[in-house]
């Protein structure tokens, strides 16, 4: 769902790409320490989890008056 979220929000995707290019400029720079520096990516992952939930809903929601 994160990929879908990024495709639906181009400004967010652009900002994330800038952060990745800044923190991890080459493949050799991919380390656990550098990945932990990707704060915007962590925020996106948390936001996607908040919006879509961790498990797909099998039951539809219906508002009853």
Biopython code that builds the backbone (N, CA, C, O; Angstrom):
import numpy as np
from Bio.PDB.StructureBuilder import StructureBuilder

atoms = [
    (1, "UNK", "N", (0.807, -1.187, 0.000)),
    (1, "UNK", "CA", (0.000, 0.000, 0.000)),
    (1, "UNK", "C", (0.859, 1.265, 0.000)),
    (1, "UNK", "O", (0.404, 2.328, -0.421)),
    (2, "UNK", "N", (2.082, 1.150, 0.465)),
    (2, "UNK", "CA", (2.950, 2.320, 0.482)),
    (2, "UNK", "C", (3.199, 2.820, -0.929)),
    (2, "UNK", "O", (3.217, 4.028, -1.165)),
    (3, "UNK", "N", (3.389, 1.909, -1.866)),
    (3, "UNK", "CA", (3.623, 2.306, -3.259)),
    (3, "UNK", "C", (2.398, 3.000, -3.831)),
    (3, "UNK", "O", (2.530, 3.988, -4.554)),
    (4, "UNK", "N", (1.213, 2.501, -3.521)),
    (4, "UNK", "CA", (-0.026, 3.123, -3.988)),
    (4, "UNK", "C", (-0.142, 4.530, -3.401)),
    (4, "UNK", "O", (-0.486, 5.476, -4.110)),
    (5, "UNK", "N", (0.145, 4.663, -2.116)),
    (5, "UNK", "CA", (0.090, 5.959, -1.451)),
    (5, "UNK", "C", (1.042, 6.949, -2.118)),
    (5, "UNK", "O", (0.676, 8.101, -2.350)),
    (6, "UNK", "N", (2.256, 6.508, -2.426)),
    (6, "UNK", "CA", (3.235, 7.390, -3.054)),
    (6, "UNK", "C", (2.811, 7.789, -4.463)),
    (6, "UNK", "O", (3.027, 8.930, -4.871)),
    (7, "UNK", "N", (2.213, 6.872, -5.207)),
    (7, "UNK", "CA", (1.763, 7.198, -6.556)),
    (7, "UNK", "C", (0.593, 8.174, -6.535)),
    (7, "UNK", "O", (0.438, 8.969, -7.463)),
    (8, "UNK", "N", (-0.218, 8.128, -5.509)),
    (8, "UNK", "CA", (-1.356, 9.041, -5.393)),
    (8, "UNK", "C", (-0.956, 10.402, -4.827)),
    (8, "UNK", "O", (-1.741, 11.349, -4.875)),
    (9, "UNK", "N", (0.264, 10.503, -4.293)),
    (9, "UNK", "CA", (0.754, 11.737, -3.679)),
    (9, "UNK", "C", (2.133, 12.097, -4.226)),
    (9, "UNK", "O", (3.139, 11.896, -3.546)),
    (10, "UNK", "N", (2.188, 12.631, -5.460)),
    (10, "UNK", "CA", (3.491, 12.936, -6.078)),
    (10, "UNK", "C", (4.390, 13.871, -5.267)),
    (10, "UNK", "O", (5.603, 13.658, -5.261)),
    (11, "UNK", "N", (3.865, 14.903, -4.577)),
    (11, "UNK", "CA", (4.782, 15.742, -3.782)),
    (11, "UNK", "C", (5.467, 14.964, -2.653)),
    (11, "UNK", "O", (6.632, 15.214, -2.344)),
    (12, "UNK", "N", (4.746, 14.024, -2.043)),
    (12, "UNK", "CA", (5.324, 13.198, -0.986)),
    (12, "UNK", "C", (6.404, 12.298, -1.576)),
    (12, "UNK", "O", (7.479, 12.139, -0.997)),
    (13, "UNK", "N", (6.108, 11.712, -2.731)),
    (13, "UNK", "CA", (7.073, 10.840, -3.401)),
    (13, "UNK", "C", (8.338, 11.624, -3.759)),
    (13, "UNK", "O", (9.452, 11.126, -3.590)),
    (14, "UNK", "N", (8.161, 12.842, -4.250)),
    (14, "UNK", "CA", (9.309, 13.673, -4.638)),
    (14, "UNK", "C", (10.182, 14.002, -3.418)),
    (14, "UNK", "O", (11.409, 13.925, -3.485)),
    (15, "UNK", "N", (9.538, 14.368, -2.311)),
    (15, "UNK", "CA", (10.294, 14.685, -1.094)),
    (15, "UNK", "C", (11.023, 13.457, -0.566)),
    (15, "UNK", "O", (12.157, 13.560, -0.098)),
    (16, "UNK", "N", (10.377, 12.294, -0.638)),
    (16, "UNK", "CA", (11.023, 11.055, -0.199)),
    (16, "UNK", "C", (12.236, 10.740, -1.073)),
    (16, "UNK", "O", (13.288, 10.359, -0.560)),
    (17, "UNK", "N", (12.094, 10.897, -2.375)),
    (17, "UNK", "CA", (13.215, 10.634, -3.277)),
    (17, "UNK", "C", (14.397, 11.561, -2.982)),
    (17, "UNK", "O", (15.553, 11.144, -3.043)),
    (18, "UNK", "N", (14.096, 12.813, -2.665)),
    (18, "UNK", "CA", (15.167, 13.749, -2.304)),
    (18, "UNK", "C", (15.882, 13.297, -1.039)),
    (18, "UNK", "O", (17.109, 13.352, -0.963)),
    (19, "UNK", "N", (15.115, 12.849, -0.043)),
    (19, "UNK", "CA", (15.723, 12.381, 1.204)),
    (19, "UNK", "C", (16.609, 11.166, 0.941)),
    (19, "UNK", "O", (17.725, 11.089, 1.454)),
    (20, "UNK", "N", (16.121, 10.228, 0.154)),
    (20, "UNK", "CA", (16.899, 9.015, -0.143)),
    (20, "UNK", "C", (18.184, 9.367, -0.870)),
    (20, "UNK", "O", (19.249, 8.851, -0.530)),
    (21, "UNK", "N", (18.098, 10.242, -1.872)),
    (21, "UNK", "CA", (19.297, 10.635, -2.628)),
    (21, "UNK", "C", (20.304, 11.357, -1.745)),
    (21, "UNK", "O", (21.511, 11.257, -1.965)),
    (22, "UNK", "N", (19.810, 12.083, -0.749)),
    (22, "UNK", "CA", (20.703, 12.813, 0.141)),
    (22, "UNK", "C", (21.393, 11.886, 1.146)),
    (22, "UNK", "O", (22.593, 12.013, 1.388)),
    (23, "UNK", "N", (20.639, 10.960, 1.724)),
    (23, "UNK", "CA", (21.181, 10.084, 2.771)),
    (23, "UNK", "C", (21.939, 8.902, 2.183)),
    (23, "UNK", "O", (22.961, 8.488, 2.730)),
    (24, "UNK", "N", (21.450, 8.356, 1.073)),
    (24, "UNK", "CA", (22.047, 7.162, 0.461)),
    (24, "UNK", "C", (22.353, 7.465, -1.009)),
    (24, "UNK", "O", (21.616, 7.026, -1.892)),
    (25, "UNK", "N", (23.427, 8.207, -1.281)),
    (25, "UNK", "CA", (23.710, 8.596, -2.668)),
    (25, "UNK", "C", (24.128, 7.438, -3.589)),
    (25, "UNK", "O", (23.879, 7.485, -4.794)),
    (26, "UNK", "N", (24.756, 6.410, -3.030)),
    (26, "UNK", "CA", (25.164, 5.262, -3.852)),
    (26, "UNK", "C", (24.748, 3.969, -3.148)),
    (26, "UNK", "O", (24.435, 3.967, -1.958)),
    (27, "UNK", "N", (24.752, 2.882, -3.898)),
    (27, "UNK", "CA", (24.394, 1.586, -3.309)),
    (27, "UNK", "C", (25.367, 1.180, -2.210)),
    (27, "UNK", "O", (24.985, 0.472, -1.277)),
    (28, "UNK", "N", (26.611, 1.616, -2.307)),
    (28, "UNK", "CA", (27.609, 1.283, -1.294)),
    (28, "UNK", "C", (27.276, 1.936, 0.051)),
    (28, "UNK", "O", (27.739, 1.484, 1.098)),
    (29, "UNK", "N", (26.472, 2.998, 0.014)),
    (29, "UNK", "CA", (26.113, 3.719, 1.238)),
    (29, "UNK", "C", (24.893, 3.138, 1.943)),
    (29, "UNK", "O", (24.462, 3.675, 2.964)),
    (30, "UNK", "N", (24.333, 2.061, 1.426)),
    (30, "UNK", "CA", (23.166, 1.455, 2.058)),
    (30, "UNK", "C", (23.632, 0.644, 3.269)),
    (30, "UNK", "O", (24.171, -0.456, 3.139)),
    (31, "UNK", "N", (23.410, 1.215, 4.429)),
    (31, "UNK", "CA", (23.751, 0.553, 5.692)),
    (31, "UNK", "C", (22.569, 0.719, 6.650)),
    (31, "UNK", "O", (21.682, 1.541, 6.418)),
    (32, "UNK", "N", (22.569, -0.049, 7.700)),
    (32, "UNK", "CA", (21.510, 0.066, 8.708)),
    (32, "UNK", "C", (21.504, 1.471, 9.308)),
    (32, "UNK", "O", (20.443, 2.054, 9.534)),
    (33, "UNK", "N", (22.692, 2.006, 9.563)),
    (33, "UNK", "CA", (22.773, 3.353, 10.148)),
    (33, "UNK", "C", (22.160, 4.391, 9.227)),
    (33, "UNK", "O", (21.427, 5.268, 9.683)),
    (34, "UNK", "N", (22.453, 4.302, 7.929)),
    (34, "UNK", "CA", (21.887, 5.262, 6.979)),
    (34, "UNK", "C", (20.388, 5.059, 6.803)),
    (34, "UNK", "O", (19.645, 6.028, 6.650)),
    (35, "UNK", "N", (19.943, 3.822, 6.824)),
    (35, "UNK", "CA", (18.509, 3.572, 6.685)),
    (35, "UNK", "C", (17.746, 4.127, 7.884)),
    (35, "UNK", "O", (16.611, 4.580, 7.738)),
    (36, "UNK", "N", (18.351, 4.096, 9.055)),
    (36, "UNK", "CA", (17.716, 4.663, 10.245)),
    (36, "UNK", "C", (17.617, 6.184, 10.182)),
    (36, "UNK", "O", (16.830, 6.783, 10.916)),
    (37, "UNK", "N", (18.402, 6.808, 9.319)),
    (37, "UNK", "CA", (18.362, 8.261, 9.151)),
    (37, "UNK", "C", (17.216, 8.718, 8.246)),
    (37, "UNK", "O", (16.955, 9.918, 8.155)),
    (38, "UNK", "N", (16.541, 7.807, 7.589)),
    (38, "UNK", "CA", (15.450, 8.157, 6.674)),
    (38, "UNK", "C", (14.167, 8.400, 7.475)),
    (38, "UNK", "O", (13.253, 7.575, 7.472)),
    (39, "UNK", "N", (14.117, 9.534, 8.152)),
    (39, "UNK", "CA", (12.995, 9.865, 9.027)),
    (39, "UNK", "C", (11.700, 10.062, 8.252)),
    (39, "UNK", "O", (10.639, 9.637, 8.709)),
    (40, "UNK", "N", (11.768, 10.702, 7.083)),
    (40, "UNK", "CA", (10.557, 10.942, 6.289)),
    (40, "UNK", "C", (9.960, 9.620, 5.820)),
    (40, "UNK", "O", (8.738, 9.469, 5.797)),
    (41, "UNK", "N", (10.798, 8.668, 5.449)),
    (41, "UNK", "CA", (10.316, 7.346, 5.048)),
    (41, "UNK", "C", (9.597, 6.670, 6.208)),
    (41, "UNK", "O", (8.542, 6.068, 6.011)),
    (42, "UNK", "N", (10.144, 6.761, 7.398)),
    (42, "UNK", "CA", (9.495, 6.171, 8.565)),
    (42, "UNK", "C", (8.135, 6.818, 8.830)),
    (42, "UNK", "O", (7.176, 6.140, 9.198)),
    (43, "UNK", "N", (8.065, 8.129, 8.638)),
    (43, "UNK", "CA", (6.786, 8.829, 8.821)),
    (43, "UNK", "C", (5.759, 8.363, 7.792)),
    (43, "UNK", "O", (4.586, 8.195, 8.124)),
    (44, "UNK", "N", (6.186, 8.152, 6.551)),
    (44, "UNK", "CA", (5.282, 7.685, 5.501)),
    (44, "UNK", "C", (4.763, 6.292, 5.835)),
    (44, "UNK", "O", (3.572, 6.020, 5.683)),
    (45, "UNK", "N", (5.638, 5.420, 6.284)),
    (45, "UNK", "CA", (5.225, 4.054, 6.628)),
    (45, "UNK", "C", (4.195, 4.076, 7.757)),
    (45, "UNK", "O", (3.208, 3.342, 7.712)),
    (46, "UNK", "N", (4.422, 4.910, 8.762)),
    (46, "UNK", "CA", (3.462, 5.022, 9.866)),
    (46, "UNK", "C", (2.132, 5.602, 9.389)),
    (46, "UNK", "O", (1.068, 5.161, 9.824)),
    (47, "UNK", "N", (2.192, 6.578, 8.507)),
    (47, "UNK", "CA", (0.965, 7.199, 8.002)),
    (47, "UNK", "C", (0.151, 6.216, 7.160)),
    (47, "UNK", "O", (-1.074, 6.167, 7.272)),
    (48, "UNK", "N", (0.824, 5.439, 6.324)),
    (48, "UNK", "CA", (0.125, 4.433, 5.520)),
    (48, "UNK", "C", (-0.520, 3.399, 6.438)),
    (48, "UNK", "O", (-1.646, 2.969, 6.187)),
    (49, "UNK", "N", (0.167, 3.003, 7.478)),
    (49, "UNK", "CA", (-0.412, 2.071, 8.438)),
    (49, "UNK", "C", (-1.610, 2.659, 9.153)),
    (49, "UNK", "O", (-2.567, 1.946, 9.457)),
    (50, "UNK", "N", (-1.565, 3.947, 9.423)),
    (50, "UNK", "CA", (-2.685, 4.615, 10.082)),
    (50, "UNK", "C", (-3.893, 4.699, 9.147)),
    (50, "UNK", "O", (-5.024, 4.451, 9.565)),
    (51, "UNK", "N", (-3.651, 5.049, 7.886)),
    (51, "UNK", "CA", (-4.747, 5.238, 6.935)),
    (51, "UNK", "C", (-5.369, 3.908, 6.522)),
    (51, "UNK", "O", (-6.588, 3.747, 6.560)),
    (52, "UNK", "N", (-4.534, 2.969, 6.131)),
    (52, "UNK", "CA", (-5.041, 1.723, 5.554)),
    (52, "UNK", "C", (-5.148, 0.579, 6.561)),
    (52, "UNK", "O", (-5.844, -0.403, 6.306)),
    (53, "UNK", "N", (-4.478, 0.694, 7.680)),
    (53, "UNK", "CA", (-4.511, -0.375, 8.673)),
    (53, "UNK", "C", (-3.541, -1.482, 8.316)),
    (53, "UNK", "O", (-3.155, -1.626, 7.156)),
    (54, "UNK", "N", (-3.144, -2.270, 9.314)),
    (54, "UNK", "CA", (-2.150, -3.316, 9.064)),
    (54, "UNK", "C", (-2.712, -4.541, 8.343)),
    (54, "UNK", "O", (-1.957, -5.300, 7.735)),
    (55, "UNK", "N", (-4.023, -4.737, 8.406)),
    (55, "UNK", "CA", (-4.648, -5.912, 7.800)),
    (55, "UNK", "C", (-5.793, -5.444, 6.907)),
    (55, "UNK", "O", (-6.602, -4.616, 7.326)),
    (56, "UNK", "N", (-5.870, -5.961, 5.692)),
    (56, "UNK", "CA", (-6.999, -5.566, 4.836)),
    (56, "UNK", "C", (-8.335, -5.936, 5.489)),
    (56, "UNK", "O", (-8.481, -7.011, 6.071)),
    (57, "UNK", "N", (-9.267, -5.059, 5.385)),
    (57, "UNK", "CA", (-10.572, -5.280, 5.998)),
    (57, "UNK", "C", (-11.377, -6.246, 5.149)),
    (57, "UNK", "O", (-11.563, -6.024, 3.953)),
    (58, "UNK", "N", (-11.850, -7.305, 5.761)),
    (58, "UNK", "CA", (-12.683, -8.272, 5.052)),
    (58, "UNK", "C", (-14.157, -7.906, 5.142)),
    (58, "UNK", "O", (-14.978, -8.377, 4.355)),
    (59, "UNK", "N", (-14.478, -7.062, 6.109)),
    (59, "UNK", "CA", (-15.860, -6.655, 6.290)),
    (59, "UNK", "C", (-15.997, -5.189, 5.884)),
    (59, "UNK", "O", (-15.181, -4.350, 6.265)),
    (60, "UNK", "N", (-17.024, -4.896, 5.117)),
    (60, "UNK", "CA", (-17.227, -3.502, 4.737)),
    (60, "UNK", "C", (-17.858, -2.756, 5.901)),
    (60, "UNK", "O", (-18.571, -3.337, 6.718)),
    (61, "UNK", "N", (-17.588, -1.478, 5.961)),
    (61, "UNK", "CA", (-18.143, -0.660, 7.027)),
    (61, "UNK", "C", (-19.378, 0.059, 6.501)),
    (61, "UNK", "O", (-19.413, 0.523, 5.361)),
    (62, "UNK", "N", (-20.372, 0.137, 7.343)),
    (62, "UNK", "CA", (-21.607, 0.772, 6.947)),
    (62, "UNK", "C", (-22.119, 1.628, 8.097)),
    (62, "UNK", "O", (-22.197, 1.170, 9.237)),
    (63, "UNK", "N", (-22.467, 2.878, 7.788)),
    (63, "UNK", "CA", (-22.986, 3.780, 8.796)),
    (63, "UNK", "C", (-24.484, 3.530, 8.947)),
    (63, "UNK", "O", (-25.230, 3.566, 7.968)),
    (64, "UNK", "N", (-24.908, 3.279, 10.165)),
    (64, "UNK", "CA", (-26.312, 3.030, 10.449)),
    (64, "UNK", "C", (-26.842, 4.180, 11.290)),
    (64, "UNK", "O", (-26.201, 4.590, 12.258)),
    (65, "UNK", "N", (-28.000, 4.699, 10.930)),
    (65, "UNK", "CA", (-28.574, 5.811, 11.693)),
    (65, "UNK", "C", (-29.284, 5.325, 12.925)),
    (65, "UNK", "O", (-29.826, 6.130, 13.683)),
]
sb = StructureBuilder()
sb.init_structure("model")
sb.init_model(0)
sb.init_chain("A")
sb.init_seg("    ")
for serial, (resi, resn, name, xyz) in enumerate(atoms, 1):
    if name == "N":
        sb.init_residue(resn, " ", resi, " ")
    sb.init_atom(name, np.array(xyz, "f"), 0.0, 1.0, " ", f" {name:<3s}", serial, name[0])
structure = sb.get_structure()
